[in-house]
């Protein structure tokens, strides 16, 4: 009887899972395996919010497998050792895994291939599982990747998104496959109180609700901070509880401008994956250096702490940072603004902000987090690298009545609309109690940034 191992990584789902689909076509029994790699913790990527969400995903995946006669096998230890041990115990001759683009994923695949080859076991790494279009599937003439989004989007849109595959009806797991108890969200400390439930079931339900309620208006409302009309699917995409390819097909099936605007956001995700696949070093290094002389963490310590705590004195920035701490998530428009404020108004290295986001974001990953930070800092792929987002202007445009600010800053709930984004203009009797003065004058911050970039 033939046996294959399917190693789940950032693809914790049963619907549209090409490695599982291929394995089931070639083997009678399957070992659905997830390995808790200590290297992830050693690298500092085991943030509480992601561990809690991961636990939900694993429990949901296990429950879905059990509905089909199978179960999830969880092991802890170095990936090659654990995968090899399971394969040898069950007599597996094949291992299937989704191909990743990060340095960690590449090294994992390389070590795993070498380890399994020495034991006569073949590794199949499947491309295009984590993205809608595989990194490298579309390239410009004379380069291995697109450095500008718009031409990539045009080519990406012409590429046929792969046909999705259904979830299996039956999964048979060999009795010899041994694992450990699944991790629990309850055992994870310091989890954000507003963290959503993880797992494929929750993700599919969220997508269905959002499509019915908000997809048609997405083009007009996706930047409306108070309206909160974004899909909130990024955590499920990060863990692969939802398939990017399936979301593209699902949105386009509904049609309309809202659907295309949403598909464009999925393309941004693919764009960043193809950049990192071609330039793995940009997770820590500038994609395009501006020769910045960033203020050191010691020099800017008080400003950085105020930014982290949501106490900068700029309401929209502070509201966003408090949302991040409470939910482990932040609206995309708010991510752009808070990143611009740290890197350009406070002139602090983008890596400081990216690290803080990774500490809290449930959807935080090396690909999108780091490259979005670089885009805002002007060291990445932005074609206007010196743009600065003004928090007052952004507030009046995307939260004109201050509803988003008041939601997260109770100390400003009594402030009238006209001044909610400029509380320093309040008279003595009206002044908000307990809300701080601005840590920097916006004009001074802009002048400092221009001098540093040599543009004054």
C-alpha positions, 0 to 999 in steps of 0.5 A: 500500500502506497503512503505519502506525507503532506507537510502543511506549512503556510497552507492550513486548509483542505480546499484548493490544496494542490500538494494534498490533491496530488498526493491523494491521486498517487497514494492510498494513505496520506499523513497530513503533518504539521511540524512545530519547528524550534527555528521559528521561535529562535528567530523571534517569529513566535508572536503570541497572536500568531501562535494563538491563531495558529492553534485555531487553524490546526484544531480546525484542520484536524476537525475537517480531516476527522470529518473525512476519516483522517486526522492531523499529525503534529510533531515538534522538532527540526523539520527534516528529522520529524518529517523523515521519522514519520515517513520512515515509520509509515513507509512513505516514499513521497513527501509533498510541500508548498514552495515558499519564498522566504529565506527560511522556507527555502532553507527548509526545503533544501535541508528537507530534500537532502535529508529525504534523498539520503533515505530514498524518499522523494520531495515534491515542492509545489509552486503557486500554492500560497499565492494566486500566481506563482512568483516568477510566472510573469517577468519583464524582459531582461529581469527576474522580477517586476520592480513596479506594481502597475506593469506587474498588475497588467501582466498578472491580470492577463495570466490565467489563475490556476484552476482550483481543486476541491477539498477531498472527500476521504483521507486515510491516515496510516495507524503508524503515524504518531504525533502529539497533542495539538497546541491550544490558544488557551495556553498562549499568554499575552494574546490581544483581546480582540483577536479573531478566531483562526481556521479555514472554517472561520475564514470561509465564513468571513469571506462569504459574509463580506462578499454579501455585505461589502464587496460591491462597495469595496472600491469606494469604501476600502479606505473608510477607516470608521466604516471598516469595510475591508475584508479582514482576510489577511490573517487567513491568507497569511496562514493559508487557511484560505487560498488566494487563487480561490479568492480571486475566482470567488470575487470575479464570479461576483463581478463589478468594480468592487471585485476588481479592486479587491483582486488588485489587493490580492495582486499586491500580495503576489507582487511582494512575493515575487519581489522577495523570491528574486531578492531574498535579502530585502527582508532586512536590507533596503531594496533601493537605498536612499543612504538614510542616516536614521535617528538611532533607537537611543536618540529617538527612544521617547518618540518610538515609545510614544508611537508604540503606545499610541501616545504621539498626540496625533489622534489618527496615528494613536487610534491605529496603534491602539487598534493594533494592540487590541486586535492584533490587526490594523486597517491598511490605510492606518498601516500606511499612515503609522509607518509614514509617521515613524519613518518620515515624520519621526525619521526612524529606521523602518526596521524598528517599526517592522519589528514592532508590527511583527510582534503584534500582527496576526497576519505579520509575515516577512513578505508583506510586512517588510516590503510594505514598510519599505514601500512607505519608507521610500526604500522599496518599490514606491515610485514616489519614495519621498511622499509623506502622509500628513496625519491631520490631512489623512484623518480629515479625508478618511475619518472626517467625522472622527468616528474611528478616532473616538472608537479607540481614543476614549479621551477624545470622545467629547471633542467636536468633529472639526477638531478631533484630528487637531486637539491641540487647537482646543481652548482651555476649557475644551482641552481633552483630559489626559491626551498628550501634546504632539511629540513633534511639529509636523512642519519640523518633522517634514523639514528634518526628513527633507534635509536627511534625504537631501531635498530641502 
